[in-house]
Amino acid sequence: MTQMAARRPDEPHRVATPLELLFDLVFVVAVAQAAEGLHHAVAGHHTGDGILGFVMAFFAIWWAWMNFTWFASAYDTDDVPYRLAVFVQMTGALVIAAGVPRAMDGQDFGIVTLGYVIMRLAAVPQWLRAAAGDPERRTTCLRYAVGIAVLQVGWVARLALPDTAGTYGFLVLIVAELMVPWYAERGTLTTWHPHHIAERYGLFTIIVLGESILAAAFAVQGALDDEVHIRDLATTAGGGLLIVFSMWWLYFSADSHGLLTSLRASLSWGYGHYAIFASAAAVGAGLALAVDQAGGGSEVSDTTAAAMLTVPVAVFVLAVWALHLRPHHAGHRHAALFPAAAALILAATWTGQPVLVAGLVLAAAVTVSRLTTTRTSVQDAAG
C-alpha cells in the first residue's frame, strides 16, 4: 500500500483527475433530482415544504462533495485503496440521489441519510491513512476522522426525532459539520492546492448550470412543439439562455485561487459556495416552472412562478459578487453594479416577461462589467 503523504500546495500543472471527474458525474444525478423535486413541489402548491426539502437535501449533496474535494486536493494518492474508497463514496452519492425524491415529497430523509453516512464513513479510513502517512498533520487528520465518525451517529439518531425536532436537529448537525474543518485545521493546515480547489469548484458550478441548460433546452423543445403558446415559450427559452450564459460568464470572469490565502478566507469562500451552487440548481427548477407557466400547464400564480426564477438568480449574482468580484476591488461603481442588477432582477418578478427581463438585466450587467474592467486594465497599463 502506498503511503498517503501530503501533496505539495504549489505542485505545478495540478488539474482535476479522471477519478474526480467521474465523481462529479455521479453528483449530476443528485443535483438533477433536487432541482426536479423543487419544481414538482412548487407546481403542486407545496412551495414552503419544497424549498425546505431542497435546502436540506442540497446541503447533503454539497457537503459530501466539498469534503471529498478538499481531501483529494491534499491527499490524492490514486492508488488502489484510495480508488476503492472513492468508489464507495460514489455509491453513497448515488444512494443520496435515490433518496432525494422521498426527501422532497414527504420530508423522509432516511435514504438520503443512509447515502450520506456511507459517503462520510468511507472518508474516515482515508483520514486515518493520511494521519499515518503525514506525521506533521497527524492531529489535523485524526480530528477530521473522529469528527466525521461522531457526527454520523448524530445523523442516524436524528431520524428517530419527530418532524419539528428533526428539523432543529438538522440545523444543529449542520453547524457541527461546518465546525469540524474549522476545528481540525486550527493546528496545521492540510496541503490543499489553491488552483486545484478553484478548478474543482468551477467544474461543479458548470454541473449545476448544466441542469439549468437542460431546462432551457426543454423550453426550446416546447417552443417548437406548441404552436398555441409558441411566442411565450420562445421568449422564456431566450431569456433562460441569456440567464444561464450570463451566470457562467459572471462566475468565470475573475480568478479565485488567489483569494484562498488563509483558513478563514478559505472557509468563507468554500462555505459561501453553497449559495452559488444551490441557487444555480434552483434556477433550473425556476426555468422548468416558467416553461409550465408559459405553456399554460401550471396552476401556481404568476408571481410565485416568476419568483422561483428571479430569487435564485438574484442570490447567485449577489453570492458571486461577494465571493469572486468584490475582493478584487474593481472600484465603487463596479462594486455597486451587481447589487443593483440583483435588485432589478427581483423587480422583474412583477413584469409580464420575468425570464426575459431577468436575462436582459443580467446580460447587460455582465456587459457593463466587462467593459468597465477592460477600460480599467487599459488605463492601468497606460499609467
C-alpha positions, -999 to +999 in steps of 0.1 A: +000+000+000+013+034-010+020+058+019-005+086+018+018+116+020+006+152+017+008+167-018+025+200-024+002+230-024+024+246-051+025+215-073+027+226-109+001+217-135-023+203-109-056+196-125-087+175-118-081+138-123-103+114-143-115+099-110-126+133-097-144+139-130-162+106-126-170+115-090-186+148-103-206+129-129-223+109-101-234+142-085-251+153-117-278+128-109-282+141-073-284+177-084-309+169-111-331+150-086-330+180-062-339+205-089-367+183-103-381+178-068-382+215-062-400+221-095-427+195-087-432+206-051-439+242-062-460+231-091-480+210-066-486+240-043-461+228-017-438+258-020-427+260+016-421+223+020-404+221-013-379+249-006-371+235+029-366+200+014-344+214-014-323+233+010-318+203+033-312+178+005-288+201-013-268+205+019-262+168+020-251+168-017-229+199-014-212+190+019-204+154+008-189+167-025-170+195-008-153+173+018-141+149-008-128+177-029-106+193-002-093+160+010-084+149-025-066+181-031-043+174-002-040+136-002-049+121-036-025+091-040-045+075-068-036+040-055-059+010-053-071+016-017-078+053-025-098+044-056-118+018-038-127+042-010-138+068-036-159+042-053-177+036-020-182+074-017-197+074-052-221+047-042-232+068-012-237+097-036-260+075-058-279+065-027-284+101-018-297+108-053-321+079-050-334+093-017-339+129-028-374+124-042-386+110-009-370+138+010-386+164-013-420+148-014-426+138+022-396+150+042-384+114+045-346+117+048-340+081+056-325+071+022-306+104+019-291+099+054-281+064+045-262+076+014-247+105+033-235+082+061-220+058+035-201+087+019-189+102+051-178+070+068-159+060+037-138+091+043-128+081+078-102+054+068-089+079+042-082+104+070-066+076+091-043+067+063-034+104+060-027+106+097-003+076+094+014+089+062+017+126+072+031+129+108+033+167+106-005+169+102-014+138+122-035+157+147-054+175+120-062+143+102-073+125+134-096+154+143-113+150+109-117+112+113-132+115+148-154+145+140-168+127+109-174+094+127-192+110+157-214+132+136-227+102+116-241+088+148-259+121+152-274+120+117-287+085+122-301+094+156-319+124+141-341+101+121-359+090+153-369+125+162-404+139+153-407+163+124-402+197+142-374+183+165-359+166+135-357+200+117-340+216+146-317+186+149-308+190+113-297+226+119-276+217+149-259+189+130-252+214+101-235+237+125-215+208+139-205+197+104-193+232+095-172+234+127-152+202+120-129+217+094-125+249+114-115+229+145-094+203+126-074+228+106-066+252+135-034+233+143-017+227+109-034+232+076-038+204+052-019+210+019-048+216-004-039+232-038-055+267-044-055+263-082-069+228-080-096+238-055-107+267-077-108+245-107-129+218-088-154+245-077-156+258-112-164+223-125-192+219-100-206+252-110-207+240-146-225+209-134-253+229-117-255+253-146-259+223-168-291+214-151-304+249-160-293+245-196-313+212-197-344+231-185-338+258-212-335+230-238-369+217-228-382+252-232-368+253-267-384+220-275-417+232-261-415+263-283-411+242-314-438+218-305-465+240-291-479+264-317-505+279-294-480+292-269-450+294-292-444+331-286-444+329-248-423+298-248-398+313-272-393+344-250-389+321-220-363+300-238-344+330-250-345+346-215-334+314-199-304+310-222-294+346-215-296+339-178-275+307-179-249+321-203-246+353-182-243+333-150-214+313-165-197+344-177-201+361-143-187+332-123-156+328-145-149+365-150-123+366-122-097+341-109-104+330-074-074+309-064-056+340-052-083+345-026-075+313-008-048+327+014-058+316+049-080+293+069-106+320+075-106+331+039-108+296+025-136+285+048-156+317+039-150+311+002-157+274+003-188+276+026-202+306+006-204+285-025-234+267-010-254+298-020-238+297-055-244+260-061-279+258-046-291+290-063-278+278-097-295+244-093-327+262-082-326+283-114-332+251-133-363+244-113-374+280-119-369+277-156-389+245-157-417+262-138-416+292-162-420+268-191-451+253-174-464+288-169-458+299-205-473+268-219-505+271-198-497+239-178-491+254-144-517+262-117-494+284-095-497+322-096-477+342-120-459+359-091-449+326-075-437+311-108-417+343-115-401+345-080-390+308-083-367+321-110-358+356-101-349+350-065-323+323-071-308+343-100-305+373-077-290+351-049-265+337-074-255+372-086-250+385-050-231+354-039-207+355-069-202+393-064-194+388-027-171+358-031-154+364-065-158+400-077-158+423-046-125+411-032-108+422-064-116+459-056-127+470-091-139+504-079-170+518-063-191+520-095-182+484-104-189+472-069-224+487-069-232+472-104-242+437-093-262+445-062-282+469-084-286+442-110-298+418-084-324+443-073-336+448-108-338+410-113-360+408-083-382+436-096-386+416-128-408+393-108-437+417-114-432+422-151-451+404-178-419+386-190-398+379-159-375+354-175-367+376-205-364+407-184-341+390-158-320+376-187-316+410-203-307+427-170-281+401-162-266+402-197-264+440-195-247+439-161-221+414-174-215+435-205-210+467-184-188+448-160-167+436-189-164+470-205-155+486-172-129+460-163-113+463-198-112+501-196-096+499-161-070+474-174-061+497-203-058+527-181-035+508-156-013+496-185-011+531-199-002+546-164 
